[in-house]
Amino acid sequence: MIRPKIPVNPLPTGIVIPLVQPTTAVEPHRGPAPVCGCSQTPVPSQSAARMLPAVRLTPAGLVAAVAGGAGLVLVVGAVLVSMLLAVAITGASVAVCAVVLRSLLNGQHRR
C-alpha cells in the first residue's frame, strides 16, 4: 500500500534532509551593484513591468463568478433556514406531547 517516506539519519547529527529536492536552479540577480555596499540588489524595473495579476477575469467570467457566489449564498441560506425550521417544528411537537402527557397523567391521579 502507500507508505510514507521518512528520511533516515543513522546518526543524530541535527542536519535535516528534505524529502523533495528542488528541481529548478536559482539564478543570481543580474543588475548593477548596490550603492550602499550591502548584499541586496535593487529590483530591476523590467521585472516589475512583466508581472501579471494572478487571475484575469473577462466580463463574462466576472458575471459567472458573481452569479455562482449569489447562488451559493442562496443555497446555504435555504439549507440553514430549513434546519432552523426543522428544529422549531421538533420543539413545538415535543411541547405538545409534553402537554398531552401531563393532562393524561393528571387525569389518572383524579380517579
ABEGO torsion letter per residue (X at the ends): XBBBBBBBBABBAGBBBBABBBABBBBBBBEBBBAAGBABBBBBAAAAAABBBABBBBAAAAAAAAAAAAAAAAAAAAAAAAAAAAAAAAAAAAAAAAAAAAAAAAAAAAX
